[in-house]
Amino acid sequence: MTNPNTGMVIEKPINNASVLIVDDTMYNIQLLSLMLIKQGYQVEQATNGTEALDKATKQIPDIILLDIRMPDIDGYEVCKILKANPKTQAIPIIFISSIEEPSEKVEAFSVGGVDYISKPFQLIEVLARIETHLRLCSLQRKLQEQNEQLQLSATVLERSLRQERELSEMKTNFISVVSHEFRTPLTTIQSASELLEYYEWTKEEKTEQLHQIQSEVKHMTALMEDVLFLSRTNSNKSKLNLTEFDLLKFCGQLLRQMQKTFGQNYNLHSFFQDLLNNISIDNLHLQNEIPELVVKMDEKLLRQILSNLLTNAIKYSPKNRDIDIKIIVDQQNVTFIVVDHGIGIPEEDLAHLFSAFHRGKNVGILPGTGLGLSIVKNCVDIHNGSISVQSQLNIGTEFAVVLPLYDCLNNHFKL
């Protein structure tokens, strides 16, 4: 019996349990029923195996008293059927029979019976056996519930320990990476400031040293912003901030900004035109003119996703190698595909690719903190999207990000 308010199991008093009596002799049924009802038990009756199966399935009793010899289905077969049914297999079954053959008793226990009472029976003995097995059944249920609670507690504890280990490892990595990343620019800033203080410089030389200081400060600021952003997303403090904007205009501005950063080493001036040539909207391929494509997404999260993927594609590719960008839009999703032809990702690194501070074994001396892809994954998750990767060493890597278009396409597109 279950408490409807708390959902917890409430044990019925033993003498208030339900008993199903199955016997083809009406005298035995009446005698047992009268005794059990006087003791406070709820009694159901069945005079054959078919009726017993029907009643036991419709309203599951707490215990069954089962005769062996019956005209349609014998007690052994009834017991087998009940034990094969998940709904009734836990019901304790006591066989009551006039058969005294040891082989018959062995058969009764082998099919799932918990006890065997010989006819003619003593009423006080039957009552004692019923109470004993009801108590045993109650104890078994409690033990099972306790075991389930222990298993649940063990699972929760194991998960907590695993999370604690991961957090500890992340903190260690954070201290190591951040201290290393900060030490170099801080040393540069200190050296440049000392040079400015103690030596005479021309105006041009002073400007150069100041620009160096500004550059290092920007680097440290960007690193701290990445760490803080990752911390907010990991603690579930970041939420979707949906706004309407022109997706293609947004991508064009992002690529132009990246060209200012990487333009000296990478031929990025063709990125936007290549982007237009690789846009598919409901199977309509757009070329030449720039369309307007108004979408409803989180612009900040999208910027984090694309800028990190494109930065990695550029960083881990040889100079002047093409980087392919494709956008596919349908009525529910927009898919961004970034393909580079760089160093690739070792297979053993793929499982940890989106873990914070993890870097591939083949990156060598290339700079990086291992935060970019972790930020990408968190942004994709917040946006309820998905990300996949395919990579081959020294051939290249393809990232595919699928993000939902909330409210679909607001204004569709204008050519």
C-alpha positions in Angstrom: 0.0 0.0 0.0 1.4 3.5 -1.0 0.8 6.8 0.7 -0.6 9.1 -2.1 0.9 12.2 -0.5 4.5 11.0 0.1 4.7 8.1 -2.4 6.3 5.9 0.4 5.3 2.3 0.9 3.2 1.8 4.1 3.2 -1.8 5.5 -0.2 -3.1 6.2 -0.7 -4.9 9.6 -0.1 -8.7 9.2 -3.6 -9.5 10.3 -5.1 -7.1 7.7 -3.4 -8.7 4.7 -5.3 -10.2 1.8 -5.4 -14.0 1.3 -6.5 -15.8 -1.8 -7.7 -19.4 -1.0 -7.7 -21.8 -4.0 -9.3 -25.2 -3.4 -11.9 -27.3 -5.3 -13.4 -28.4 -2.0 -15.9 -25.8 -0.8 -15.7 -27.1 2.8 -12.0 -26.4 3.0 -12.5 -22.9 1.6 -15.3 -22.0 4.0 -13.3 -23.4 7.0 -10.2 -21.4 6.2 -12.1 -18.3 5.3 -14.0 -18.2 8.6 -10.8 -18.6 10.6 -8.9 -15.9 8.6 -11.8 -13.4 8.6 -12.0 -13.7 12.4 -8.3 -12.9 12.6 -8.9 -9.7 10.5 -7.6 -11.0 7.1 -9.3 -10.0 3.8 -10.2 -13.2 2.0 -10.8 -14.0 -1.7 -11.9 -17.4 -2.9 -11.3 -19.5 -6.1 -12.5 -23.1 -6.8 -10.2 -23.8 -9.7 -6.9 -22.8 -11.3 -8.4 -20.5 -14.0 -10.4 -18.5 -11.5 -7.4 -18.3 -9.3 -5.2 -16.8 -12.0 -7.8 -14.3 -13.0 -8.3 -13.1 -9.4 -4.6 -13.0 -8.6 -3.9 -10.9 -11.6 -6.8 -8.4 -11.2 -6.3 -7.7 -7.5 -2.9 -9.0 -6.3 -3.2 -10.7 -2.9 -0.6 -10.6 -0.2 -0.4 -14.5 0.1 -2.0 -17.5 -1.6 -3.2 -20.8 -0.1 -3.1 -23.2 -3.1 -4.4 -26.7 -3.5 -2.5 -29.1 -5.8 -5.2 -31.4 -7.3 -7.8 -29.4 -9.2 -9.9 -30.3 -12.2 -8.7 -27.8 -14.8 -5.2 -26.6 -14.0 -3.3 -28.2 -11.1 -1.6 -26.1 -8.4 1.9 -26.7 -9.8 0.9 -25.1 -13.1 -0.9 -22.2 -11.5 2.2 -21.5 -9.4 4.5 -21.6 -12.5 2.2 -19.1 -14.3 2.1 -16.7 -11.3 5.9 -16.9 -10.9 6.5 -16.2 -14.6 4.4 -13.0 -14.4 6.4 -10.0 -13.0 3.2 -8.6 -11.4 2.6 -11.7 -9.3 5.9 -13.4 -9.0 6.6 -12.0 -5.5 3.4 -13.4 -4.0 4.3 -16.1 -1.4 2.4 -19.3 -2.2 1.7 -22.0 0.4 0.6 -25.3 -1.0 -2.1 -27.2 0.9 -2.6 -30.8 -0.2 -3.5 -34.3 1.0 -0.7 -35.8 -1.0 2.1 -37.0 1.4 4.6 -38.2 -1.3 8.0 -36.6 -0.7 8.4 -36.1 -4.5 5.2 -34.0 -4.5 6.5 -31.8 -1.8 9.8 -31.4 -3.6 7.9 -30.4 -6.7 5.9 -27.8 -4.8 9.1 -26.1 -3.7 10.8 -26.4 -7.1 7.9 -24.5 -8.8 8.2 -21.6 -6.4 6.1 -22.5 -3.3 7.4 -21.2 0.0 5.7 -23.8 2.2 3.7 -27.1 2.2 0.8 -28.0 4.6 -0.7 -31.4 4.6 -4.4 -32.2 4.8 -6.1 -32.6 7.1 -4.6 -29.3 8.4 -4.7 -27.8 11.8 -6.1 -24.2 11.7 -3.6 -22.9 14.2 -0.8 -24.3 12.1 -2.2 -22.7 8.9 -2.5 -19.3 10.7 1.1 -19.6 12.1 2.5 -20.4 8.6 0.6 -17.5 7.0 1.8 -15.0 9.6 5.4 -16.3 9.3 5.6 -15.9 5.5 3.9 -12.6 5.5 6.5 -11.3 8.0 9.3 -12.8 5.9 7.9 -11.2 2.8 7.6 -7.8 4.6 11.2 -8.1 5.7 12.4 -9.0 2.2 10.7 -6.0 0.8 12.2 -3.7 3.4 15.7 -5.3 2.7 15.2 -4.7 -1.0 14.2 -1.1 -0.4 17.3 -0.6 1.8 19.5 -2.2 -0.8 18.1 0.1 -3.5 18.7 3.1 -1.3 22.2 2.0 -0.6 22.9 1.5 -4.3 21.4 4.9 -5.0 23.5 6.5 -2.3 26.6 4.7 -3.6 25.9 6.0 -7.1 25.4 9.5 -5.9 28.6 9.3 -3.8 30.6 7.9 -6.7 29.3 10.7 -9.0 30.2 13.3 -6.3 33.7 11.8 -5.9 34.1 11.8 -9.7 33.0 15.4 -10.0 35.3 16.3 -7.1 38.2 14.7 -8.8 37.4 16.4 -12.1 37.0 19.7 -10.3 40.3 19.2 -8.5 42.0 18.3 -11.7 40.5 21.3 -13.4 41.7 23.6 -10.6 45.2 22.2 -10.9 45.2 22.6 -14.6 43.7 26.1 -14.2 46.5 27.2 -11.9 49.2 25.6 -14.1 47.9 27.1 -17.4 46.9 30.5 -16.1 50.1 31.0 -14.2 52.1 30.0 -17.3 49.9 32.1 -19.6 50.2 35.1 -17.3 53.8 34.8 -16.5 55.1 35.5 -20.0 53.0 38.7 -20.7 53.7 40.0 -17.2 57.4 39.5 -17.7 57.1 41.4 -21.0 55.1 44.2 -19.4 57.6 44.5 -16.5 60.6 44.5 -18.9 59.0 47.1 -21.1 58.0 49.4 -18.2 61.5 49.2 -16.7 63.1 50.0 -20.1 60.8 53.0 -20.4 61.7 54.1 -16.9 65.5 53.8 -16.9 66.5 54.4 -20.6 66.1 57.2 -23.0 63.9 56.3 -26.0 62.8 58.1 -29.2 59.1 58.7 -29.5 58.8 55.9 -32.0 60.6 53.5 -29.7 58.4 54.5 -26.7 55.3 54.0 -28.9 56.5 50.5 -29.8 57.1 49.5 -26.2 53.7 50.9 -25.2 52.0 48.9 -28.0 53.8 45.8 -26.7 52.4 46.4 -23.2 48.9 47.0 -24.6 49.1 43.8 -26.6 50.1 41.7 -23.6 47.3 43.3 -21.5 44.8 42.4 -24.2 46.1 38.8 -24.1 45.6 38.5 -20.4 42.2 40.2 -20.5 41.1 37.7 -23.2 42.3 34.8 -21.1 40.5 36.0 -18.0 37.3 36.6 -20.0 37.5 33.0 -21.3 38.0 31.6 -17.8 35.1 33.6 -16.4 32.8 32.7 -19.3 33.7 29.0 -18.8 33.0 29.3 -15.1 29.6 30.9 -15.6 28.5 28.3 -18.2 29.8 25.4 -16.0 27.8 26.7 -13.0 24.6 27.1 -15.1 24.6 30.8 -14.7 24.5 31.5 -18.4 21.1 31.5 -20.1 19.8 32.0 -23.6 19.4 35.6 -24.6 17.5 35.4 -27.9 17.5 38.4 -30.2 16.7 38.9 -33.9 19.6 39.7 -36.2 20.7 39.2 -39.8 22.8 36.0 -39.8 24.8 36.7 -42.9 25.6 40.2 -41.9 26.7 38.9 -38.5 29.0 36.3 -40.2 30.4 38.9 -42.6 31.3 41.3 -39.7 32.9 38.4 -37.7 35.0 37.3 -40.7 36.2 40.9 -41.3 37.2 41.2 -37.7 39.2 38.0 -37.9 40.8 39.2 -41.1 42.2 42.2 -39.1 43.7 39.7 -36.6 45.0 37.0 -38.9 45.1 38.8 -42.3 48.9 39.0 -42.4 49.3 35.2 -42.4 46.1 34.0 -44.0 44.3 35.0 -47.1 41.0 35.8 -45.5 39.7 38.4 -47.9 37.9 35.7 -49.9 36.2 34.2 -46.8 32.9 36.1 -47.1 32.5 35.4 -50.8 33.3 31.7 -50.2 30.8 31.8 -47.4 28.0 33.1 -49.7 28.8 30.4 -52.2 28.4 27.7 -49.5 25.1 28.8 -48.1 22.1 26.5 -48.6 18.6 27.6 -47.6 16.0 24.9 -48.1 18.0 23.6 -51.1 18.2 27.1 -52.6 21.9 27.9 -53.2 22.7 31.6 -53.0 25.4 33.2 -55.0 26.5 36.7 -56.0 24.1 39.0 -54.1 24.1 39.0 -50.3 20.6 38.0 -49.0 19.0 39.1 -45.8 18.5 36.2 -43.4 16.9 37.3 -40.1 17.1 34.7 -37.4 16.3 34.5 -33.7 19.3 33.2 -31.8 21.7 34.0 -29.0 24.2 36.3 -30.8 26.8 36.2 -28.0 26.9 32.4 -27.8 27.1 32.2 -31.6 30.0 34.6 -31.7 31.9 32.5 -29.1 31.2 29.3 -31.1 32.2 30.6 -34.6 35.2 32.7 -33.4 36.7 29.8 -31.5 36.2 27.3 -34.2 37.6 29.6 -36.9 40.5 30.6 -34.7 41.5 27.0 -34.1 41.1 26.2 -37.8 43.5 29.0 -38.7 45.9 28.3 -35.8 46.3 24.6 -36.6 46.6 25.0 -40.4 49.6 25.9 -42.5 49.8 29.5 -43.9 47.7 30.2 -47.0 45.8 26.9 -46.7 42.0 27.2 -47.4 39.5 27.0 -44.6 36.0 26.0 -45.8 32.9 27.5 -44.2 29.4 26.3 -44.9 26.0 27.3 -43.6 22.9 25.2 -44.1 19.6 26.6 -43.0 16.2 24.8 -42.9 13.0 25.7 -41.1 14.2 24.3 -37.7 18.0 24.5 -37.6 21.0 26.2 -38.9 24.2 24.1 -39.4 27.7 25.7 -39.4 30.5 23.5 -40.9 34.1 24.6 -40.5 36.7 22.6 -42.3 40.4 23.0 -42.2 43.3 21.2 -43.9 45.7 21.3 -40.9 47.4 19.0 -38.5 44.3 17.0 -37.5 43.4 15.6 -34.1 44.8 12.3 -32.8 42.1 9.7 -32.2 43.0 9.2 -28.5 42.4 13.0 -28.0 38.8 13.0 -29.4 37.2 11.6 -26.2 38.6 14.6 -24.2 38.4 17.1 -26.9 35.8 19.4 -25.2 37.4 19.1 -21.7 38.7 22.3 -20.3 42.5 22.8 -20.6 42.8 19.7 -22.8 45.2 20.1 -25.8 46.0 17.6 -28.4 49.3 15.7 -28.2 50.4 16.9 -31.6 50.0 20.7 -31.1 53.7 21.1 -30.3 54.7 24.6 -29.4 51.6 26.2 -31.0 50.1 28.6 -28.4 46.8 27.9 -26.7 45.1 27.3 -23.3 42.8 24.4 -24.2 39.7 26.5 -23.3 38.3 27.2 -26.8 36.6 24.0 -27.6 35.3 23.6 -24.0 33.7 27.1 -24.4 32.3 26.0 -27.8 30.7 22.9 -26.3 29.1 24.8 -23.4 27.7 27.4 -25.7 26.2 24.7 -28.0 24.7 23.0 -25.0 23.2 26.2 -23.7 21.7 26.8 -27.1 20.2 23.2 -27.1 22.3 22.3 -30.1 24.8 19.6 -31.0 28.4 19.5 -32.2 30.3 16.7 -34.0 33.8 16.4 -35.3 35.7 14.3 -37.9 39.4 14.5 -38.2 42.4 12.8 -39.8 46.0 13.4 -38.9 47.8 15.7 -41.3 44.7 15.9 -43.5 42.4 18.2 -41.6 39.4 18.5 -39.2 35.7 19.2 -39.8 33.4 20.6 -37.0 29.7 20.6 -37.6 27.5 22.7 -35.2 23.7 22.4 -35.4 21.7 25.1 -33.6 17.9 25.4 -33.4 16.2 28.4 -35.0 13.8 29.6 -32.3 10.5 30.5 -33.9 12.1 29.3 -37.1 12.9 31.9 -39.7 11.3 35.1 -38.7 11.4 36.9 -42.0 12.6 34.0 -44.1 15.1 35.6 -46.5 15.1 38.3 -49.1 17.0 38.0 -52.4 
